[in-house]
Amino acid sequence: MSNNIIDIVVAEDNAVLLGTLSEILKRCGYSVRTASDGLHALAEIRYRAPDILLSDLNMPGMSGFELLSIVRRRYPTIRVIAMSSSYSSRAVPVGVAADAFYEKGKTSVADLLRTVNAIKDESEFPLSRTSSPIWTSSALRDSAGGQSTSVAGPECLTVYPYSVSDAEFSQEGD
């Protein structure tokens, strides 16, 4: 990254936390753009790719999991920090396409700032490139009594319905 001001997109559905994080990062000298969900974050990224994406994992609409998967594939130079209160670790949770992780509510904002400062320098924080997963929703009963699910791949925003028989589900645990 250059010596210019670091541009950060923060994606968080909690408006109070989004405003707080944005203000703190701005006061620390970062350029900050905000988004209330994954789709809005993707629009900001498409407008101008940031240096860093800080994204909640659990958001309505397009989740952070889906957003990070798309960003990892389409914008591989963006450094990504995932954040959530659902995981208790400083390490990136398995299956999350991120370079770093911030545990909301359990660690201090100072910890987040240390992570942002470390991740902006490639030599101090090498990129972690995990594969981008394919996301599926939970299986649901359809109107005909069968089970169906939705599958979304990291290459596009299209969700595809998929009919699943009971036999396929029972074989998963075998």
Buried (B, 14 or more C-beta within 10 A) or exposed (E): EEEEEBBBBBBBBEEEBBEEBBEBBEEEEBBBBBBBBBBBBBEBBEEEBBBBBBBBBEBEEBBBBBBBBBBBBBBEEBBBBBBBEEBEEEEBBEEBBBBBBBBBEEBEEEEBBEBBBEBBEEEEBEEBEBEBBEBBEEBEEEEEEEBBBBEBBBEEEEBEEBEBEEEEEEEEEE
